[in-house]
């Protein structure tokens, strides 16, 4: 009987140790998953910005060719974008860039 109680105590300690490790693994998995999905969710937004920048830059060049000057603002262009406030425009140089992705 005494050896059975020692065995139960030993099993209890192992289970407790295993449960702590399992909880830590679950927490780590949730953290990794959250970071991964954050990056994945960002991709469609970046793809949209890349596409819109290409359209804006082409429209700026066409405007300059037709009017011999750069447009005063992006709203002078016949291009629809989801959020015009996403972009910074320098009318003196005809340069446009994204606020969130300035290296594009």
Sine and cosine of phi, psi and omega as CSV:
sin_phi,cos_phi,sin_psi,cos_psi,sin_omega,cos_omega
0.00,0.00,-0.66,0.76,-0.01,-1.00
-0.89,0.45,-0.66,0.75,0.01,-1.00
-0.93,0.38,-0.52,0.85,0.04,-1.00
-0.92,0.40,-0.66,0.75,0.03,-1.00
-0.91,0.40,-0.62,0.78,0.05,-1.00
-0.91,0.42,-0.66,0.75,0.04,-1.00
-0.88,0.48,-0.71,0.71,0.02,-1.00
-0.89,0.45,-0.64,0.77,0.04,-1.00
-0.89,0.46,-0.68,0.73,0.01,-1.00
-0.89,0.45,-0.71,0.71,0.03,-1.00
-0.89,0.45,-0.65,0.76,0.02,-1.00
-0.88,0.47,-0.68,0.73,0.01,-1.00
-0.90,0.44,-0.70,0.72,0.02,-1.00
-0.88,0.47,-0.69,0.72,0.01,-1.00
-0.90,0.44,-0.67,0.74,0.01,-1.00
-0.89,0.45,-0.71,0.71,0.04,-1.00
-0.88,0.47,-0.70,0.72,0.01,-1.00
-0.89,0.45,-0.62,0.78,0.02,-1.00
-0.91,0.42,-0.64,0.77,0.03,-1.00
-0.89,0.45,-0.68,0.73,0.03,-1.00
-0.90,0.43,-0.63,0.78,0.01,-1.00
-0.91,0.42,-0.66,0.75,0.02,-1.00
-0.89,0.45,-0.66,0.75,0.03,-1.00
-0.90,0.45,-0.63,0.77,0.01,-1.00
-0.91,0.42,-0.64,0.77,0.02,-1.00
-0.90,0.43,-0.69,0.73,0.01,-1.00
-0.89,0.46,-0.70,0.71,0.01,-1.00
-0.90,0.44,-0.65,0.76,0.02,-1.00
-0.89,0.45,-0.68,0.73,0.03,-1.00
-0.89,0.46,-0.66,0.75,0.00,-1.00
-0.90,0.44,-0.73,0.69,0.00,-1.00
-0.89,0.45,-0.68,0.73,0.00,-1.00
-0.89,0.47,-0.67,0.74,-0.01,-1.00
-0.89,0.46,-0.70,0.72,0.01,-1.00
-0.91,0.42,-0.66,0.75,0.00,-1.00
-0.90,0.44,-0.74,0.67,-0.04,-1.00
-0.92,0.39,-0.49,0.87,0.06,-1.00
-0.89,0.46,-0.68,0.73,0.03,-1.00
-0.92,0.40,-0.64,0.77,0.00,-1.00
-0.92,0.39,-0.65,0.76,-0.01,-1.00
-0.92,0.40,-0.42,0.91,-0.02,-1.00
-0.97,0.25,-0.43,0.90,-0.10,-1.00
-0.86,0.52,-0.74,0.67,0.00,-1.00
-0.86,0.51,-0.60,0.80,0.03,-1.00
-0.91,0.42,-0.66,0.75,0.01,-1.00
-0.93,0.37,-0.65,0.76,0.03,-1.00
-0.88,0.47,-0.65,0.76,0.03,-1.00
-0.89,0.46,-0.70,0.71,-0.02,-1.00
-0.89,0.45,-0.67,0.75,0.03,-1.00
-0.86,0.51,-0.72,0.70,-0.01,-1.00
-0.90,0.43,-0.71,0.70,-0.01,-1.00
-0.91,0.41,-0.63,0.78,0.04,-1.00
-0.88,0.47,-0.67,0.74,0.02,-1.00
-0.88,0.48,-0.69,0.73,0.02,-1.00
-0.91,0.42,-0.69,0.72,0.00,-1.00
-0.89,0.45,-0.70,0.71,-0.03,-1.00
-0.90,0.43,-0.64,0.77,0.05,-1.00
-0.91,0.42,-0.68,0.74,0.01,-1.00
-0.91,0.42,-0.61,0.80,0.04,-1.00
-0.89,0.46,-0.70,0.71,0.01,-1.00
-0.90,0.43,-0.65,0.76,0.03,-1.00
-0.91,0.41,-0.67,0.74,0.03,-1.00
-0.87,0.50,-0.71,0.71,-0.01,-1.00
-0.89,0.46,-0.66,0.75,0.00,-1.00
-0.90,0.43,-0.59,0.80,-0.04,-1.00
-0.99,0.12,-0.55,0.84,-0.13,-0.99
-0.93,-0.38,-0.03,1.00,-0.01,-1.00
0.84,0.54,0.42,0.91,0.11,-0.99
-0.35,-0.94,0.33,-0.94,0.04,-1.00
-0.98,0.18,0.47,-0.88,0.04,-1.00
-0.91,0.42,0.50,-0.87,0.01,-1.00
-0.92,0.39,-0.58,0.81,0.01,-1.00
-0.53,-0.85,0.23,-0.97,0.02,-1.00
-0.92,0.39,-0.41,0.91,0.01,-1.00
-0.94,0.34,-0.21,0.98,0.07,-1.00
-0.98,0.21,-0.14,0.99,-0.07,-1.00
-0.99,-0.11,0.53,-0.85,0.01,-1.00
-1.00,0.09,0.69,0.72,-0.03,-1.00
-0.89,-0.46,0.74,-0.67,0.05,-1.00
-0.99,-0.14,0.77,-0.64,0.07,-1.00
-0.81,-0.59,0.40,-0.92,-0.06,-1.00
-0.90,0.43,-0.71,0.70,-0.03,-1.00
-0.62,-0.78,0.97,-0.24,-0.04,-1.00
-0.89,0.45,-0.43,0.90,0.01,-1.00
-0.95,0.30,-0.13,0.99,0.06,-1.00
-0.94,0.34,-0.32,0.95,-0.19,-0.98
-0.89,-0.45,0.58,-0.81,0.13,-0.99
-0.96,-0.29,0.72,-0.69,-0.06,-1.00
-0.80,-0.60,0.75,-0.67,0.08,-1.00
-0.96,-0.28,0.98,-0.21,-0.07,-1.00
-0.94,0.34,-0.35,0.94,0.03,-1.00
-0.95,0.30,-0.57,0.82,-0.02,-1.00
-0.95,-0.31,-0.17,0.99,-0.03,-1.00
0.94,0.33,0.48,0.88,-0.05,-1.00
-0.97,-0.24,0.68,-0.73,0.04,-1.00
-0.78,-0.62,0.63,-0.78,0.06,-1.00
-0.55,-0.83,0.34,-0.94,0.01,-1.00
-0.99,0.13,0.62,-0.79,0.07,-1.00
-0.95,0.30,-0.57,0.82,-0.06,-1.00
-1.00,0.04,-0.42,0.91,0.00,-1.00
-0.76,-0.65,0.94,0.35,-0.12,-0.99
-0.92,0.40,-0.29,0.96,-0.03,-1.00
-1.00,0.05,-0.01,1.00,0.00,-1.00
-0.99,0.15,0.00,0.00,0.00,0.00
